[in-house]
Amino acid sequence: MISWLQNKLQKNLLIVFILFSIIIIAFVFTIGNQGPMSGRDERTADLQFYDTPMNTETARAELGRDAQLSAMLNGNQQADQSLPYQRATVRYIANLHSIPEPSKEQLREYIETIPAFRGPIGQFDAQAYNRMIDSLPFFGYTENDLRRVLADDYRINKVYNVLRGTGFVEESEILDGLSQRLAKWSVLVADYDLSTYSPELDLTQEMIEAHYEKYSFQYQTPERRIVDYIEIDAGQFVEDIKPSEDELITFFEENIDRYQPTPAEDSEEEVEPVTFEDVRLAVRTDLRIRNAREVAAERAHDLVVEIIEKEYSRGSEGLKTAFANHNVEARTSASFAANETPIGTTWGRDIVEQAFNLSEDRYFSEPFQHGNKAVVLFYNQIIEPTLPQLDTIAQRVAADLQAEEYRKVRSEYAIELKAKLKEASSSEESFGAAAEEAGMTVGSFLDFSLSEPAAGLNPRLLSAFVELEAGQVSDFARTSGIENQGAFVYVISKDIPEVSKDDPQYAQVEQQLKNLYGQFAANQYIQTLMMQEMQRIGLAPAAN
């Protein structure tokens, strides 16, 4: 028996292939005030999405940022808004079944498959990898972030590979999929911007107060930290570093790609490789700085070891003496939240994360490198989150409530519009007239197939009408990542051809269906688990 899932897939087969990388909602993931699909009550201090912590702003931000980085690495410039929760769900399955993190060799092999690390001809390119590493700070990421996301994605792929299976397809399904692929369509598209529907809303004080109470966690100020820190600058050791000629040559050979020029993409001329003698001065400078950094790191490490071995307590005279003996001076940062850099520093996210891991019990961090400095952080103070009084943020709460209410009334209005268009769908002329009367812009797309869509037809709309028959009207379908922009589709005609196993595209459709059944079965399973957990913790409305 053909399952419901298989029926859906055979009807949408071509759309899936055309839109696999196209029809995805714009990824603007901000775990904050986005209405009922993004917030709900944060009822407990240990809020978790399966085994992923969600109780702090830092944790929620990391969930979204990791998903953004994963999307960037895999070439999804627009990724689904639910991607962070999908990844958390699959990670939970991986943890549940003890799927291990990749070894160094496995991670290296996996990295070579990542789209972001491929060169112009589609193969792994070390220079593309290095460019990505260099660009991470521009996007607010560190190499530690990259390693974590890559390891997670490796394990996530392992889970999906198991869930997909091999798939089974009956001959009738293949023929249905083939006929759907070759069907000829003619449609009218009525574009509309729902934001033009702005009825006056009656927002009462009681409604504002209820919204404030319901989403109070969104209005509280974030937890902030103040830390003390010491810095050991590698610059003070550079003059003492005097590398030998053999050390210089070895360093050059180990880092030879760093010194080679990058040929212009449109140039066919071979670039003469750079020799050691050509860049000897640069190599010496780089090696001295690297070794000086190692010295600075050793000094910072010695300080931490002394703190541990002598059990210096926070703020003790012994700790102050250790600072003096190591010729370092403790400074105090300005207060900062988990998504901020303290004023007067250039710290990245990795340092801020370490600062938020400190406590009175574990009051010092491990030494780490920041630029040419070795840094150790020391706990100073936590500034707890506070919830502003409603009267101090009343305008913001009212604006949020208004946005939420407009989402509701516009969703209802879209249903009303469809009903009006459906009444006028006896012909393309009557549909077009009714759509224009409602303020829509109508365009026609004639005699096209799903495998060869009409020029100018928004690919997001294909899934809106693929299951419709001639004379039917689609629901309102979004045409961009902007919430209120979309269209209704009226099917003028739908001509499905006769097909047989002898068709040259039969085998191709068969394999595509097998792959898709496995992929969609896995996706449906993950989506079900994800929605159950989102409903449990209040990130999605409960199922009726």
Residue pairs with C-beta under 8 A, 6 or more apart in sequence:
2 10
2 170
2 172
2 173
5 517
5 520
5 521
5 524
6 169
6 173
6 517
8 520
9 16
9 513
9 516
9 517
9 520
10 173
10 176
10 177
10 180
10 513
11 176
11 180
11 466
11 467
12 463
12 466
12 467
13 177
13 180
13 181
13 509
13 512
13 513
13 516
14 177
14 180
14 181
14 449
14 450
14 451
14 462
15 23
15 450
15 462
15 463
15 466
16 516
16 520
17 512
18 450
18 451
18 453
18 459
18 462
19 459
19 460
19 462
19 463
21 75
21 76
22 459
22 460
23 459
23 460
23 462
23 463
24 76
24 78
24 79
24 80
25 78
25 80
25 81
25 478
25 481
26 78
26 81
26 480
26 481
26 482
27 67
27 68
27 71
27 76
27 78
27 79
27 80
27 81
27 83
28 81
28 481
29 64
29 67
29 68
29 81
29 83
29 84
30 38
30 64
31 38
31 54
31 60
31 61
31 63
31 64
31 84
32 38
32 39
32 218
33 39
33 215
33 218
33 400
35 403
35 404
35 407
36 404
36 540
36 541
37 539
37 540
37 541
38 539
39 215
39 217
39 218
39 538
39 539
40 214
40 537
40 538
40 539
40 540
41 214
41 215
41 217
41 538
42 54
42 55
42 217
42 538
43 537
43 538
44 55
45 55
46 53
46 55
47 53
47 54
47 55
47 537
48 54
48 55
48 537
49 63
49 85
49 88
49 89
49 533
49 534
49 537
49 539
50 88
50 89
50 91
50 92
50 533
51 91
51 92
51 95
52 59
52 63
52 88
52 91
52 92
53 59
54 60
54 63
54 537
56 223
56 338
57 222
57 223
57 337
57 338
57 339
58 338
58 339
58 353
58 356
61 338
61 339
63 84
63 85
63 88
64 84
65 140
65 141
65 145
66 84
66 87
66 145
66 148
66 149
66 152
67 79
67 83
67 84
67 87
68 79
69 139
69 141
69 145
69 146
69 149
70 83
70 87
70 149
70 152
70 153
71 77
71 79
71 83
72 116
72 139
73 114
73 115
73 116
73 117
73 132
73 149
73 150
73 153
74 114
74 115
74 116
74 153
75 115
75 116
78 481
80 86
82 530
85 530
85 533
85 534
85 539
86 526
86 527
86 530
87 152
87 156
88 530
89 526
89 529
89 530
89 533
90 155
90 156
90 159
90 160
90 526
91 152
91 155
91 156
92 529
93 159
93 529
94 155
94 156
94 158
94 159
97 159
99 155
99 158
99 159
100 155
101 151
101 154
101 155
102 110
102 151
102 154
102 155
106 154
107 150
107 151
107 154
110 150
110 153
110 154
110 157
111 117
111 124
111 129
111 150
112 124
113 124
114 150
116 128
116 132
117 124
117 125
117 128
117 129
117 132
118 124
118 125
118 128
119 125
119 127
119 128
120 265
126 257
127 257
127 262
130 257
132 146
133 143
133 146
136 142
136 143
136 145
136 146
137 348
140 348
140 349
141 349
142 348
142 349
142 350
144 350
145 349
145 350
160 522
163 518
163 521
163 522
163 525
163 526
164 518
164 519
164 521
164 522
165 518
165 521
166 514
166 518
167 513
167 514
167 515
167 516
167 517
167 518
167 521
168 514
168 517
169 510
169 513
169 514
169 517
171 501
173 513
174 501
174 506
174 509
174 510
174 513
175 499
175 500
175 501
175 506
177 509
177 512
177 513
178 499
178 503
178 505
178 506
178 509
179 496
179 497
179 498
179 499
180 450
180 466
180 496
181 449
181 450
181 451
181 505
181 509
182 449
182 451
182 496
182 497
182 499
182 505
183 449
183 450
183 494
183 495
183 496
183 497
184 447
184 448
184 449
184 493
184 494
184 495
184 497
185 445
185 447
185 448
185 449
185 450
185 465
185 491
185 493
185 494
185 495
186 444
186 445
186 446
186 447
186 448
186 491
186 492
186 493
187 444
187 445
187 457
187 465
187 489
187 490
187 491
187 492
188 428
188 431
188 432
188 435
188 442
188 443
188 444
188 445
188 489
188 490
188 492
189 442
189 443
189 444
189 445
189 457
189 458
189 461
189 487
189 488
189 489
189 490
190 421
190 431
190 432
190 435
190 440
190 441
190 442
190 487
190 488
190 489
190 490
191 440
191 441
191 442
191 443
191 479
191 485
191 486
191 487
192 417
192 438
192 439
192 440
192 441
192 476
192 486
192 487
192 488
193 484
193 485
194 410
194 413
194 414
194 476
194 484
194 485
194 486
195 410
195 484
195 485
196 439
197 409
197 410
197 413
198 406
199 409
201 402
201 405
201 406
201 409
203 398
203 401
203 402
203 405
207 401
208 390
208 394
208 397
208 398
208 401
209 390
211 397
211 400
211 401
211 404
212 219
212 390
212 397
215 400
216 387
218 400
219 387
219 388
219 393
219 396
219 397
220 385
220 386
220 387
220 388
221 385
221 386
221 387
221 388
222 337
222 338
222 339
222 385
223 337
223 338
223 356
223 382
223 383
223 384
223 385
224 335
224 336
224 337
224 382
224 383
225 333
225 335
225 336
225 337
225 355
225 356
225 358
225 380
225 381
225 382
225 383
226 332
226 333
226 334
226 335
226 336
226 380
226 381
226 383
227 332
227 333
227 342
227 355
227 358
227 377
227 378
227 379
227 380
228 330
228 331
228 332
228 333
228 377
228 378
228 379
228 380
229 330
229 331
229 333
229 375
229 376
229 377
229 378
230 300
230 303
230 323
230 328
230 329
230 330
230 331
230 375
230 376
230 378
231 328
231 331
231 370
231 373
231 374
231 375
232 296
232 299
232 300
232 328
232 373
232 374
232 375
233 296
233 372
233 373
234 289
234 292
234 293
234 295
234 296
234 372
234 373
234 374
235 292
235 372
237 291
237 292
237 295
237 296
238 288
238 289
238 292
240 292
240 295
241 287
241 288
241 291
241 292
241 295
243 251
243 284
243 287
243 288
243 291
247 287
248 276
248 280
248 283
248 284
248 287
249 276
251 283
251 286
251 287
251 290
252 259
252 276
252 279
252 283
255 286
258 286
259 274
259 278
259 279
259 282
259 283
260 271
260 273
260 274
261 271
261 274
263 269
263 270
263 271
276 283
289 372
292 372
293 369
293 372
293 374
296 372
296 373
296 374
297 367
297 369
297 374
299 326
299 374
300 367
300 374
300 375
300 376
301 367
302 326
303 322
303 323
303 326
303 328
303 367
303 376
304 364
304 366
304 367
304 376
306 312
306 322
306 326
307 319
307 322
307 364
310 318
310 322
312 318
312 319
312 322
313 319
314 360
314 363
314 378
314 379
323 329
323 330
330 378
332 380
333 342
333 344
333 345
333 355
333 380
334 342
334 343
334 344
335 342
335 381
335 383
336 342
336 343
336 352
336 355
338 352
338 353
338 356
339 352
340 352
341 347
341 348
341 352
342 352
346 370
346 371
347 370
348 370
350 368
351 368
351 370
351 375
351 377
354 365
354 366
354 368
354 377
355 365
355 377
357 365
358 364
358 365
358 377
358 378
358 379
359 379
360 379
362 379
363 378
363 379
364 376
364 377
364 378
364 379
365 376
365 377
365 378
366 376
367 374
367 375
367 376
368 374
368 375
368 376
369 375
390 397
407 483
410 484
414 475
414 476
414 486
417 438
417 476
417 488
418 473
418 474
418 475
418 476
418 488
420 434
420 438
421 431
421 434
421 435
421 438
421 473
421 488
421 490
422 473
423 434
424 430
424 431
424 433
424 434
425 431
425 471
425 472
425 473
425 490
426 471
428 444
428 490
428 492
431 473
431 490
432 442
432 490
435 442
435 488
435 490
436 442
440 487
440 488
443 456
444 492
445 454
445 456
445 457
446 454
446 492
447 454
448 454
448 457
450 462
450 466
453 459
453 462
458 479
458 487
460 477
460 478
460 479
460 480
461 474
461 477
461 479
461 487
461 489
463 477
464 474
464 475
464 477
464 487
464 489
465 472
465 474
465 489
465 491
468 474
468 489
468 491
468 494
469 491
469 494
470 491
470 492
470 493
470 494
471 490
471 491
472 490
472 491
473 488
473 489
473 490
473 491
474 488
474 489
474 490
475 488
476 486
476 487
476 488
477 486
477 487
477 488
477 489
478 485
478 486
479 485
479 486
479 487
499 506
500 506
531 540
531 543
534 540
535 541
535 542
535 543
